[in-house]
């Protein structure tokens, strides 16, 4: 919206998109870590796979 309104350059738009993508990757890694921890807890408590 700021770019379309002429308030910012396209370089700033690209930089913002890059930072957003990096944050999304970090979130996905954190969610993966959480799920892996849940599986480890489940297995440690005796549930799970043979």
HTML snippet that shows the backbone in 3Dmol.js (N, CA, C, O; Angstrom):
<script src="https://3Dmol.org/build/3Dmol-min.js"></script>
<div id="view" style="width:600px;height:400px;position:relative"></div>
<script>
const pdb = `
ATOM      1  N   UNK A   1       0.831  -1.187   0.000  1.00  0.00           N
ATOM      2  CA  UNK A   1       0.000   0.000   0.000  1.00  0.00           C
ATOM      3  C   UNK A   1       0.879   1.255   0.000  1.00  0.00           C
ATOM      4  O   UNK A   1       0.606   2.219  -0.716  1.00  0.00           O
ATOM      5  N   UNK A   2       1.941   1.225   0.819  1.00  0.00           N
ATOM      6  CA  UNK A   2       2.836   2.387   0.859  1.00  0.00           C
ATOM      7  C   UNK A   2       3.525   2.578  -0.488  1.00  0.00           C
ATOM      8  O   UNK A   2       3.704   3.707  -0.944  1.00  0.00           O
ATOM      9  N   UNK A   3       3.915   1.459  -1.130  1.00  0.00           N
ATOM     10  CA  UNK A   3       4.572   1.551  -2.430  1.00  0.00           C
ATOM     11  C   UNK A   3       3.603   2.104  -3.481  1.00  0.00           C
ATOM     12  O   UNK A   3       3.956   2.984  -4.266  1.00  0.00           O
ATOM     13  N   UNK A   4       2.395   1.578  -3.480  1.00  0.00           N
ATOM     14  CA  UNK A   4       1.392   2.047  -4.439  1.00  0.00           C
ATOM     15  C   UNK A   4       1.060   3.518  -4.219  1.00  0.00           C
ATOM     16  O   UNK A   4       0.740   4.232  -5.170  1.00  0.00           O
ATOM     17  N   UNK A   5       1.134   3.970  -2.980  1.00  0.00           N
ATOM     18  CA  UNK A   5       0.870   5.365  -2.666  1.00  0.00           C
ATOM     19  C   UNK A   5       2.066   6.270  -2.885  1.00  0.00           C
ATOM     20  O   UNK A   5       1.961   7.490  -2.752  1.00  0.00           O
ATOM     21  N   UNK A   6       3.216   5.672  -3.225  1.00  0.00           N
ATOM     22  CA  UNK A   6       4.418   6.449  -3.485  1.00  0.00           C
ATOM     23  C   UNK A   6       5.196   6.842  -2.243  1.00  0.00           C
ATOM     24  O   UNK A   6       6.081   7.696  -2.312  1.00  0.00           O
ATOM     25  N   UNK A   7       4.883   6.235  -1.115  1.00  0.00           N
ATOM     26  CA  UNK A   7       5.536   6.608   0.142  1.00  0.00           C
ATOM     27  C   UNK A   7       6.844   5.857   0.379  1.00  0.00           C
ATOM     28  O   UNK A   7       7.614   6.224   1.266  1.00  0.00           O
ATOM     29  N   UNK A   8       7.103   4.812  -0.403  1.00  0.00           N
ATOM     30  CA  UNK A   8       8.311   4.023  -0.197  1.00  0.00           C
ATOM     31  C   UNK A   8       8.800   3.464  -1.526  1.00  0.00           C
ATOM     32  O   UNK A   8       8.067   3.439  -2.515  1.00  0.00           O
ATOM     33  N   UNK A   9      10.047   3.018  -1.530  1.00  0.00           N
ATOM     34  CA  UNK A   9      10.612   2.447  -2.751  1.00  0.00           C
ATOM     35  C   UNK A   9      10.323   0.948  -2.814  1.00  0.00           C
ATOM     36  O   UNK A   9       9.955   0.326  -1.818  1.00  0.00           O
ATOM     37  N   UNK A  10      10.497   0.388  -4.003  1.00  0.00           N
ATOM     38  CA  UNK A  10      10.272  -1.045  -4.167  1.00  0.00           C
ATOM     39  C   UNK A  10      11.330  -1.848  -3.418  1.00  0.00           C
ATOM     40  O   UNK A  10      11.067  -2.967  -2.980  1.00  0.00           O
ATOM     41  N   UNK A  11      12.523  -1.280  -3.270  1.00  0.00           N
ATOM     42  CA  UNK A  11      13.571  -1.949  -2.505  1.00  0.00           C
ATOM     43  C   UNK A  11      13.124  -2.203  -1.065  1.00  0.00           C
ATOM     44  O   UNK A  11      13.400  -3.264  -0.507  1.00  0.00           O
ATOM     45  N   UNK A  12      12.441  -1.240  -0.471  1.00  0.00           N
ATOM     46  CA  UNK A  12      11.922  -1.427   0.886  1.00  0.00           C
ATOM     47  C   UNK A  12      10.865  -2.524   0.917  1.00  0.00           C
ATOM     48  O   UNK A  12      10.789  -3.288   1.879  1.00  0.00           O
ATOM     49  N   UNK A  13      10.054  -2.604  -0.126  1.00  0.00           N
ATOM     50  CA  UNK A  13       9.049  -3.663  -0.212  1.00  0.00           C
ATOM     51  C   UNK A  13       9.736  -5.024  -0.259  1.00  0.00           C
ATOM     52  O   UNK A  13       9.335  -5.949   0.448  1.00  0.00           O
ATOM     53  N   UNK A  14      10.768  -5.148  -1.089  1.00  0.00           N
ATOM     54  CA  UNK A  14      11.492  -6.416  -1.193  1.00  0.00           C
ATOM     55  C   UNK A  14      12.186  -6.777   0.119  1.00  0.00           C
ATOM     56  O   UNK A  14      12.197  -7.940   0.522  1.00  0.00           O
ATOM     57  N   UNK A  15      12.760  -5.782   0.776  1.00  0.00           N
ATOM     58  CA  UNK A  15      13.412  -6.019   2.063  1.00  0.00           C
ATOM     59  C   UNK A  15      12.405  -6.505   3.104  1.00  0.00           C
ATOM     60  O   UNK A  15      12.693  -7.419   3.875  1.00  0.00           O
ATOM     61  N   UNK A  16      11.245  -5.900   3.120  1.00  0.00           N
ATOM     62  CA  UNK A  16      10.194  -6.314   4.063  1.00  0.00           C
ATOM     63  C   UNK A  16       9.731  -7.733   3.780  1.00  0.00           C
ATOM     64  O   UNK A  16       9.511  -8.517   4.703  1.00  0.00           O
ATOM     65  N   UNK A  17       9.583  -8.063   2.495  1.00  0.00           N
ATOM     66  CA  UNK A  17       9.181  -9.424   2.126  1.00  0.00           C
ATOM     67  C   UNK A  17      10.234 -10.442   2.551  1.00  0.00           C
ATOM     68  O   UNK A  17       9.903 -11.534   3.015  1.00  0.00           O
ATOM     69  N   UNK A  18      11.507 -10.075   2.387  1.00  0.00           N
ATOM     70  CA  UNK A  18      12.598 -10.965   2.779  1.00  0.00           C
ATOM     71  C   UNK A  18      12.580 -11.216   4.284  1.00  0.00           C
ATOM     72  O   UNK A  18      12.744 -12.351   4.730  1.00  0.00           O
ATOM     73  N   UNK A  19      12.380 -10.153   5.068  1.00  0.00           N
ATOM     74  CA  UNK A  19      12.324 -10.313   6.525  1.00  0.00           C
ATOM     75  C   UNK A  19      11.104 -11.123   6.948  1.00  0.00           C
ATOM     76  O   UNK A  19      11.176 -11.917   7.886  1.00  0.00           O
ATOM     77  N   UNK A  20       9.990 -10.924   6.257  1.00  0.00           N
ATOM     78  CA  UNK A  20       8.780 -11.694   6.563  1.00  0.00           C
ATOM     79  C   UNK A  20       9.012 -13.176   6.285  1.00  0.00           C
ATOM     80  O   UNK A  20       8.630 -14.028   7.088  1.00  0.00           O
ATOM     81  N   UNK A  21       9.639 -13.485   5.149  1.00  0.00           N
ATOM     82  CA  UNK A  21       9.916 -14.874   4.804  1.00  0.00           C
ATOM     83  C   UNK A  21      10.844 -15.519   5.823  1.00  0.00           C
ATOM     84  O   UNK A  21      10.633 -16.667   6.213  1.00  0.00           O
ATOM     85  N   UNK A  22      11.867 -14.795   6.257  1.00  0.00           N
ATOM     86  CA  UNK A  22      12.787 -15.319   7.276  1.00  0.00           C
ATOM     87  C   UNK A  22      12.041 -15.602   8.580  1.00  0.00           C
ATOM     88  O   UNK A  22      12.300 -16.611   9.235  1.00  0.00           O
ATOM     89  N   UNK A  23      11.124 -14.723   8.956  1.00  0.00           N
ATOM     90  CA  UNK A  23      10.333 -14.935  10.172  1.00  0.00           C
ATOM     91  C   UNK A  23       9.428 -16.155  10.029  1.00  0.00           C
ATOM     92  O   UNK A  23       9.230 -16.897  10.991  1.00  0.00           O
ATOM     93  N   UNK A  24       8.879 -16.365   8.838  1.00  0.00           N
ATOM     94  CA  UNK A  24       8.024 -17.534   8.611  1.00  0.00           C
ATOM     95  C   UNK A  24       8.833 -18.825   8.716  1.00  0.00           C
ATOM     96  O   UNK A  24       8.351 -19.820   9.256  1.00  0.00           O
ATOM     97  N   UNK A  25      10.056 -18.809   8.204  1.00  0.00           N
ATOM     98  CA  UNK A  25      10.925 -19.989   8.310  1.00  0.00           C
ATOM     99  C   UNK A  25      11.251 -20.266   9.775  1.00  0.00           C
ATOM    100  O   UNK A  25      11.223 -21.416  10.212  1.00  0.00           O
ATOM    101  N   UNK A  26      11.558 -19.223  10.528  1.00  0.00           N
ATOM    102  CA  UNK A  26      11.852 -19.378  11.956  1.00  0.00           C
ATOM    103  C   UNK A  26      10.655 -19.954  12.699  1.00  0.00           C
ATOM    104  O   UNK A  26      10.814 -20.815  13.564  1.00  0.00           O
ATOM    105  N   UNK A  27       9.465 -19.486  12.368  1.00  0.00           N
ATOM    106  CA  UNK A  27       8.245 -20.018  12.986  1.00  0.00           C
ATOM    107  C   UNK A  27       8.068 -21.493  12.653  1.00  0.00           C
ATOM    108  O   UNK A  27       7.762 -22.293  13.537  1.00  0.00           O
ATOM    109  N   UNK A  28       8.255 -21.857  11.404  1.00  0.00           N
ATOM    110  CA  UNK A  28       8.105 -23.260  11.001  1.00  0.00           C
ATOM    111  C   UNK A  28       9.111 -24.142  11.728  1.00  0.00           C
ATOM    112  O   UNK A  28       8.777 -25.255  12.133  1.00  0.00           O
ATOM    113  N   UNK A  29      10.342 -23.659  11.899  1.00  0.00           N
ATOM    114  CA  UNK A  29      11.354 -24.428  12.629  1.00  0.00           C
ATOM    115  C   UNK A  29      10.967 -24.594  14.094  1.00  0.00           C
ATOM    116  O   UNK A  29      11.177 -25.660  14.672  1.00  0.00           O
ATOM    117  N   UNK A  30      10.409 -23.564  14.692  1.00  0.00           N
ATOM    118  CA  UNK A  30       9.981 -23.646  16.089  1.00  0.00           C
ATOM    119  C   UNK A  30       8.825 -24.628  16.242  1.00  0.00           C
ATOM    120  O   UNK A  30       8.772 -25.387  17.210  1.00  0.00           O
ATOM    121  N   UNK A  31       7.903 -24.611  15.288  1.00  0.00           N
ATOM    122  CA  UNK A  31       6.772 -25.545  15.341  1.00  0.00           C
ATOM    123  C   UNK A  31       7.258 -26.976  15.166  1.00  0.00           C
ATOM    124  O   UNK A  31       6.759 -27.881  15.835  1.00  0.00           O
ATOM    125  N   UNK A  32       8.223 -27.196  14.277  1.00  0.00           N
ATOM    126  CA  UNK A  32       8.798 -28.523  14.101  1.00  0.00           C
ATOM    127  C   UNK A  32       9.454 -28.999  15.392  1.00  0.00           C
ATOM    128  O   UNK A  32       9.266 -30.141  15.810  1.00  0.00           O
ATOM    129  N   UNK A  33      10.214 -28.123  16.012  1.00  0.00           N
ATOM    130  CA  UNK A  33      10.884 -28.462  17.267  1.00  0.00           C
ATOM    131  C   UNK A  33       9.870 -28.837  18.344  1.00  0.00           C
ATOM    132  O   UNK A  33      10.079 -29.785  19.102  1.00  0.00           O
ATOM    133  N   UNK A  34       8.779 -28.094  18.406  1.00  0.00           N
ATOM    134  CA  UNK A  34       7.736 -28.389  19.388  1.00  0.00           C
ATOM    135  C   UNK A  34       7.134 -29.770  19.140  1.00  0.00           C
ATOM    136  O   UNK A  34       6.942 -30.539  20.082  1.00  0.00           O
ATOM    137  N   UNK A  35       6.838 -30.084  17.894  1.00  0.00           N
ATOM    138  CA  UNK A  35       6.242 -31.383  17.582  1.00  0.00           C
ATOM    139  C   UNK A  35       7.220 -32.523  17.852  1.00  0.00           C
ATOM    140  O   UNK A  35       6.825 -33.588  18.326  1.00  0.00           O
ATOM    141  N   UNK A  36       8.495 -32.295  17.548  1.00  0.00           N
ATOM    142  CA  UNK A  36       9.491 -33.326  17.841  1.00  0.00           C
ATOM    143  C   UNK A  36       9.603 -33.560  19.345  1.00  0.00           C
ATOM    144  O   UNK A  36       9.773 -34.697  19.785  1.00  0.00           O
ATOM    145  N   UNK A  37       9.511 -32.516  20.118  1.00  0.00           N
ATOM    146  CA  UNK A  37       9.559 -32.649  21.579  1.00  0.00           C
ATOM    147  C   UNK A  37       8.361 -33.428  22.102  1.00  0.00           C
ATOM    148  O   UNK A  37       8.499 -34.248  23.009  1.00  0.00           O
ATOM    149  N   UNK A  38       7.201 -33.179  21.541  1.00  0.00           N
ATOM    150  CA  UNK A  38       5.997 -33.907  21.956  1.00  0.00           C
ATOM    151  C   UNK A  38       6.161 -35.397  21.676  1.00  0.00           C
ATOM    152  O   UNK A  38       5.782 -36.229  22.500  1.00  0.00           O
ATOM    153  N   UNK A  39       6.723 -35.734  20.522  1.00  0.00           N
ATOM    154  CA  UNK A  39       6.946 -37.140  20.177  1.00  0.00           C
ATOM    155  C   UNK A  39       7.942 -37.770  21.144  1.00  0.00           C
ATOM    156  O   UNK A  39       7.745 -38.900  21.592  1.00  0.00           O
ATOM    157  N   UNK A  40       9.014 -37.040  21.468  1.00  0.00           N
ATOM    158  CA  UNK A  40      10.010 -37.579  22.408  1.00  0.00           C
ATOM    159  C   UNK A  40       9.393 -37.816  23.790  1.00  0.00           C
ATOM    160  O   UNK A  40       9.684 -38.825  24.431  1.00  0.00           O
ATOM    161  N   UNK A  41       8.555 -36.904  24.246  1.00  0.00           N
ATOM    162  CA  UNK A  41       7.885 -37.070  25.545  1.00  0.00           C
ATOM    163  C   UNK A  41       6.960 -38.271  25.503  1.00  0.00           C
ATOM    164  O   UNK A  41       6.946 -39.077  26.434  1.00  0.00           O
ATOM    165  N   UNK A  42       6.190 -38.398  24.440  1.00  0.00           N
ATOM    166  CA  UNK A  42       5.257 -39.515  24.291  1.00  0.00           C
ATOM    167  C   UNK A  42       6.006 -40.844  24.336  1.00  0.00           C
ATOM    168  O   UNK A  42       5.588 -41.779  25.019  1.00  0.00           O
ATOM    169  N   UNK A  43       7.109 -40.919  23.605  1.00  0.00           N
ATOM    170  CA  UNK A  43       7.889 -42.153  23.593  1.00  0.00           C
ATOM    171  C   UNK A  43       8.535 -42.433  24.941  1.00  0.00           C
ATOM    172  O   UNK A  43       8.615 -43.589  25.358  1.00  0.00           O
ATOM    173  N   UNK A  44       9.000 -41.383  25.635  1.00  0.00           N
ATOM    174  CA  UNK A  44       9.635 -41.554  26.950  1.00  0.00           C
ATOM    175  C   UNK A  44       8.639 -42.049  27.992  1.00  0.00           C
ATOM    176  O   UNK A  44       9.017 -42.741  28.938  1.00  0.00           O
ATOM    177  N   UNK A  45       7.381 -41.701  27.821  1.00  0.00           N
ATOM    178  CA  UNK A  45       6.355 -42.122  28.770  1.00  0.00           C
ATOM    179  C   UNK A  45       5.778 -43.501  28.449  1.00  0.00           C
ATOM    180  O   UNK A  45       4.851 -43.965  29.113  1.00  0.00           O
ATOM    181  N   UNK A  46       6.337 -44.148  27.425  1.00  0.00           N
ATOM    182  CA  UNK A  46       5.953 -45.522  27.136  1.00  0.00           C
ATOM    183  C   UNK A  46       4.969 -45.686  26.007  1.00  0.00           C
ATOM    184  O   UNK A  46       4.605 -46.811  25.666  1.00  0.00           O
ATOM    185  N   UNK A  47       4.538 -44.617  25.432  1.00  0.00           N
ATOM    186  CA  UNK A  47       3.640 -44.735  24.292  1.00  0.00           C
ATOM    187  C   UNK A  47       4.448 -44.867  23.030  1.00  0.00           C
ATOM    188  O   UNK A  47       5.616 -44.483  22.976  1.00  0.00           O
ATOM    189  N   UNK A  48       3.822 -45.408  22.027  1.00  0.00           N
ATOM    190  CA  UNK A  48       4.543 -45.301  20.778  1.00  0.00           C
ATOM    191  C   UNK A  48       4.694 -46.546  19.973  1.00  0.00           C
ATOM    192  O   UNK A  48       3.869 -47.459  19.964  1.00  0.00           O
ATOM    193  N   UNK A  49       5.806 -46.519  19.297  1.00  0.00           N
ATOM    194  CA  UNK A  49       6.054 -47.416  18.196  1.00  0.00           C
ATOM    195  C   UNK A  49       6.984 -48.529  18.614  1.00  0.00           C
ATOM    196  O   UNK A  49       7.841 -48.355  19.480  1.00  0.00           O
ATOM    197  N   UNK A  50       6.806 -49.649  18.002  1.00  0.00           N
ATOM    198  CA  UNK A  50       7.669 -50.817  18.262  1.00  0.00           C
ATOM    199  C   UNK A  50       8.800 -50.845  17.277  1.00  0.00           C
ATOM    200  O   UNK A  50       9.638 -51.746  17.324  1.00  0.00           O
TER     201      UNK A  50
END
`;
const viewer = $3Dmol.createViewer("view");
viewer.addModel(pdb, "pdb");
viewer.setStyle({}, {cartoon: {color: "spectrum"}});
viewer.zoomTo();
viewer.render();
</script>
